[in-house]
Amino acid sequence: MKHLLKLEDWSTQEITECLNLADQLKYEQKHGIEHKVLKGKTLGMIFEKASTRTRVSFEVGMTQLGGYPLFLSSNDLQIGRGEPVEDTARVLSRFLDGIMIRTFKQEEVEALAKYGSIPVINGLTDYCHPCQVLADLMTIREFKGKLNGLKMCFIGDGNNMMNSLIVGALRTGMSISVACPEGYEPPQNILNFATEFEGKFEMVREPLEAAKGADVVYTDVWASMGQEEEKKLREKAFAGYQVNQELLNVTNSECMVLHCLPAHRGEEITADVFEAHANEIFEEAENRLHAQKAVMVKCMKDEK
């Protein structure tokens, strides 16, 4: 049984295999080739956080794979009324073939996998966002033809996106430079992970320093879900941490710009830069569908 709880759990080979499968499934979808490899399977989708891309992409993807996606709001589940996650895991394992969960605490995802007996896929936690980063890597490889040897730059908060991007980039042979204000760094365990890849990771304060010679620039909102009350404080802390034309002037000439969306134009990214790179950003959004289908197949397909 295979899970996707966090990207650290997957090897370079497993990530590459998933990206290759995502490319294949995208090709088949675009050419009208059916691939109902999860026929008869049911995926329970638990949402404790609001979603646009995660819900639609998993629901459509599971349907295209021939399975049945079941939307489960925490408002409708006993887990929202205090039932322990370990009991929920054991009950749902009797009904479902897999669980996708989008929630706050990473511990909930880990507990579902520990106490359940079916595959668990992390649709997002405050700690990491592995499905998004698989779609990001897929997009970079589509546009650049490779991952190994490229430089990624992330400008912004040491949040779930930065955490997973550091892991995904380093696992696939990229170097990554991140710029974040003091007090908004990624957690120590991610920094410890990065030290295993000598010369491939740096964390700096100045966005222009991080962006120098980058092949891919990535940013995210300054205040993620659940941090709305910090908005004013964060606007002050992140002033200057914006992806704009001045920043792109120090990158490589064919530099990509990616954003996991939703984007706040005029804050973390200027409207002109966003629109100039909209093709890349919305291809990235579409690739959530194909990458997550690959994850579902890898985790839920019966082994022969």
N, C-alpha and C positions, 0 to 999 in steps of 0.2 A: 504493500500500500504506500502511495506517494502523496505527500502534502506539499503545498507552497505556503509556508508560514512566514518566512523571511528569505531574502535572496542569499544571505550568508549560508543557508543550508544546501544550496545547489552549487555543484561544481561547474567549472568552465565548460566541461563537456555537456553537462545537462542543460546549461543555458543555451549553448550553441545548437544542440539538438532541438530544443524548443523553438528557437528562432528559425531554424530550417523548416520545421513543421509548420510554423506560422506562415512562412513564405509560400509553402505548398498549398495550404488551406486558402490563402488569399487568392492564389492563382486559380484554384478550382472554383472558388466562389465567383470570381470575375468571369469565368468561362462557362458558367452554368453546369459545372460538374458536381453532382451531389456527393456528399460525404457524411452519410448518416451513421457514423461509427459509434455513436452513443445511443443508438435506437433502444428504447425501452428504459433508459436511465432517467432518474429524477434528481435534479439539483435543487436543494433548498437554499434560498438566498436570504440571509438574515441582514437586515439593515437597521442599525442603531444610529447611523449618520445619513443625512440626506445625500442624494446622488442624482446625477443626470447620466453621465457617460458609463458609470459602473453598472447601474441597473439595466440600461438599454442594451449595452454591449453583451453582458452576460445572458440576458433574456433572449435576445436575438441569436446569439451564438449557440446557446444550448438548443434552441429550436432548429437551427441550421444543421446541427450535429445529430438531429433526430430524437433528441431527448426532450424532457419536460422541465421547464424552469418554474419553480414555485416561490413567489415573492412572500417573504415573512417579515413583517414589520415588528420591531420590538414592542410596539404598542399592542400588538395582537397576540404576542407570545407570553407565556408565564415567566420567561426570563426577565421581561419588563416589570413583573410584579414580585420579583425576588426569588424565583426558583434558581437554585445554584446551577452554574453553567455546566458542571459535571453531570447533573441529572438531565439537563436539556440535551447534552451530547449523547448520552446513552439512549434516550428516548428517540431522538431524531435518527440515530443510527439504525433503528428498527424499521424506519419508514423510507429513508432516503438512500441514494447511492453516493451522494457527495454534498458537502456544505460549502457555500461561499459566504463569508461574513465581512461586513464593513462596520467597524466599531471603533471605540476610543482606545481601549486598553489592549496592548499586545498579549497580556496574560490571558485574556479571554480566548483569543485565537489558539494559543498554546494549550489551554485547558480543554478546548473542544477536541483537539487532536489527541490529547493524552487520554481522555475518558471515552471518546467515541471510537467507533470501529470502522469508519468510512473516511475517505479523503477530505481534507479541509484546505480551502484556498483562501488566502488573505486578500480581501478586496480593498483594504486600507485600514490602517490603525494610526494612532498618533506617532508610533515609532517608525513605521515603514510603509511603502507602497510598491511592492514587488511587481504587480501586474502592470502598473503604469511604466515602470522602468524597462520591462521586457518589450513593451510597445515602443518605448523611446529607442532602445538599442536596435530594434527591427527597422525603425525609421532611418536612423543614422546609417545603417548598413545599406538600406535601399538607395539613399542619396549619395553616399560616399563609396559604396562598393566594398567597404571593409570596416572593421572596428580597431583592430590591432595597430598601434602606432599613432592613432589620432589623439588630439588633446581636447578634452572637454573642460568647460569653465562653468561653474554655477555661481550665480550672484544672488545673495539673499539669506534667508533664514536657515539655520541648521535644523531643519524639520524632517518629517518623514520622507520627503522627496530627496533632500540632500543625502540623507542616510542611505537610501536605496541606490541612488545614482553613484555614490562613492563605491559601493560594493559592486554594482553592475559594471561600471567603467573599468575598475581594476581587474575584475574577474575576466574581462574580455580583452585585456591587453591595452586598454586606453590609459592615458595619464589624465589626472583630473586636478584642477586648481579651483579652490572655493574661496569666495570672499564673503565674510559675514561680520557684522558689528560685534563688539565685545559684549559678552553675555548671551549671544545667540549662536554659539558654536554647536556642532553635532556632539552627541554623547561620547564619553570616554571610550566605550567599547568599540565604537565605529572608528575613532582615531587610532585605537590599538590595532584594529583590523588593517587599517591603511598602512601602518608601519611595516607590515609584512611585505609590502610592494615598494622596495627601496627606490627612491628617485621618481616615483610615479604619482606622488600625492603632495600637495602643499595647501596650507590654509593661511590666507593673508587677510589684511583689513581693507586694502585698496582694490576696488573693482578693476581699475585699469591694469594693475599689476597681474591680477588673476587672468584677465582676458588676453594678455599679450600672446600672440601666436596661436590662439585657439582655433580649432576647426569646428567646434560646436559650442554655442553659448546657450545656457539654460537659465530660466528664472521661474519663480512661483510667486504667488501673492504674499504680501508681508504678514497678513493675519489669516491663519487657517481657520477652519471650522472649529468653534469652541473657544476662539481667542478674540471674539468680536469686542469684548469689553476692554481689550488691550489696544484697540485700533489707534487711538491718538498717541499712545506711548510708542507704538511700533512705527507710526508714520515719522516720528521724530528720530527714532533710532536708525531707521533705514533710509533717511534722506541721503541721497547720493548713491544709493545702491540700486541704480536704475539701468536697465538695458536700453541704451540710446545710440545715436549715430556716433557720438564721440567715443563710446566704448568699442563699437564695431570697427572704428578706424585703426585700432591696434591689433585686431585679430587677423587671421589669414584671409586672403581676398575672397575665397569661396566659403566663408564661414556660414554655417547653419544657425538659425535661432529656433529654439524649441520652448514650449510652455505647456504645462500639463492641463491648464484651463481649470476654472474660469479665470480670465485675465482682467486686470483692472488697469485699463489704458491710462497713462498719465501718472501712474504710481510706479510699479515695478518694471514697466515697459512703456515706451512711448508709442502713440498710435501709428506713427509713420513706420517705425521699425516692425511693429506687429503686422501691419498690412503688407509690407515688403516681403515678409517671410510667412504670410498666411498659408501658402501652399504647403510648406513644410509642417506648420503647426496643425493644420487640419488633416493632413495625411497621418500625422502622429496620433491625432484623436481617433481616426478611423482604425488605425492599427491596434487600438485597444481591443477591438472585436476579434481580429485575427490572432493576436498574441494570446488572448484569454481562451480562445477556442483551442489553441495548441496546449495551453496549461490544462484545460479540462480533459483533453484527450490523454495527455501524459499521466494525469492523476486518476482518471476514472475509467479508461478503456480496459476491458478484461484482458489479462495476460494469457496468451495462448500457450 
